[in-house]
C-alpha cells in the first residue's frame, strides 16, 4: 500500500467524526469500495473513480476493485505538544510516519466548547503548525551538530545534508513550514530523508455546519486564502452530514438526502480524491472478464514500477507493457477495438505511466 494521510486537528473540531464517517461508509459499501480496519485508528478506503465502472461495463468484468488510500486518525494535539503537553509525543511520532496531513479545522459556531475559547480556524491551523515547526527545529538543531562534525571530516553526504538542514532551519526560524524551503530535484531525496513534519503536503478540511456545506462560510473562505498562499489544498465538508450519510444503506436515499442539501456528492469523496492528489498519485487499470481493477503509483513511475505494484515478479521479469489510453479504450469499445484501430502500444522499460493507462503486462521470470 504505502500511501497514507494522517488526520489531525485540535480537540472538538470534528476530526474523529470525519474518520468514523469514512470508516463506517466504506464498511457499509464494501461491495463497491472495500474498507478494512488495520488498527483501531487506521483504515483503508476505496478511491471513487467513475472510470473504473465504465471500464468494467465494457469488459463485462465480474468484479470491480478500486485502488485504496489509507487514513490514520492521529491522537489529538494541544498547544505545547512539541514540549510533550497532552499526547504530544504520541502525536508527533504518529504523524512522522504519514505521507501527508489532512488538517481538520472547525469552521462552525455552536455550543460545543472550543479548546481555545472561540472559533478561528486560521489561528487553530497556526497552533498545530507552530507545534510541528518547533518539533522540526529541535530535530534539525540536534542533527546539525552531528552532521557538521562528519562534514568537517570530509564526508560528502554529510556536507550535502548539512547545507539542506541549515537552509530549512532558516525557513523554520522565520516562522514558515519546511515545505517552502527551496530544494533542487537532486536534493529532494536527502530532504525527504530528514522526515520533517512541516515538509509534508497539507490538505485543510473545513468542517462547516450542515446548512453551509454547499457554499462554505466566512471561516472557510479565510482558510482558502491561507491555503492558496501556501500552495496547499482545501475542501469544505460537514462532518455531521457525513455521519448521517454513513447511516443510510440505500443509494437512492443517500442521493435524495444530498439533493435536499444542494450537494452533488458526499464530502468524503472530495476528501479522498484530494488526499490522492495531495500525495502526487495517479491511477492505472487492468481490465478483464474476471475483474476491473485500479492501481496506484506515484507520478513519474515507469512501466516496470507499475508492474511491480501488482507483483514483484512482474517487475523483475518485465518484458513490455501493452498499453491503451483510457479514452481510446472507451471510445473503441475495449481492448480488441483499440487493437484493431492501432491504439494499443507496446511500451518498454523507459515508459512513464500516464494517469488512466490500461495495461496488460508481459513478463518472464
Steps between C-alpha positions, in 0.01 A plus 500: 500500500746763624291817461324649801351825628505591868184678621599768753331784688433657837244335733129544412549601136333191348816300427378170643150552358657530155713188551205300635283610205774391259531159661131427548411618147763281346405203716136539394593524131751217500364366169610815317774656707664251736610622840705311752600595852872445556512639854230682702616836360595390147285410201526459126235642271432459129573803283178591310574492127213485245748385233531162669130416472503613136789266421334214689179549303682482166701189600203344685725446801358288781671706773594865545796574729591867555841622606525586868628772727585465867375746764641525851311673783791666682476563877367851577743789534500795740717808539838389640504161325860553385595510871300183571177668617186283473572209269768705325771236475256239369357753254841591362611136469180402317501792259865443408401166348234644265554624144261796512291696751122554491452789741139519623401854603186603685311750286163476676358691796299320767480380856790254479781652706808601303828425674622855421173665606389628157466388137797613290621233255803695377622541859437129561699404190786721618498339848545154350755618244699689766527183709617306196752773408640503855539122487677527163734771627594293804562195279720692254698685767596166654602352167690804368771450763554134409494566124737795546761277662474241222514772232824641648642147482445499122166314484344632176153364580505668842609828335206489256260411784638780718442764229137393461439487876643849551280632217192340655586641842507855358148445361369353827653776714322747272170341607437311176449125444793298365307421178570852368879438514654526152618153412644386166393176333838346591462601866142369533595144615723641778226744605244218518734294720494779761132402564401853598141533620438833328643373170194278453231620257185634671128490421283728715159343563252771601227351719192724464139483621252292298330800335839634382637180344416607143629857526753516782512805726722790607721268708560256212570794265783613729642147501485496118706822495759345729512181290546698177793692652667171602423312177293258712153361427171549683168310507172611662289230664253454784609211721144492640361436150762233433408326826131499397584374151700216650181371665310477169543168321273569201680691217172668398447629854852638501445673168173656618663614824786667313263665252296643788819677613597616146803269503614305194699238691613400847773717647700189581545433129655845463727436799618165363571637151675809640714276723591297193605814308687627804723194498584549132344169399351377176286202403549232239264214422501129421179379337365156416194276530589396857565849640555866422753639742657836574860525623703781654849625415679828560527755220809427291482123551624283212317204345710241693423684827129486416536128433668468841196657667310187392772246580877519548544217245333719236766767555791257526412324174352799316508468119250762380169668581215477250347843554170666406406847621167520683322718240590264214395193700156652561451658157596181315300259717783326680831326440421334165355818351804699614733234359319499164523880482873495572454662842675228700865596554796280599684693771839407648693555821545876452129577455359740762149405614219742413184533709229274358729260313351153450783245519557137419851406617718243329767351725725198534650384830 
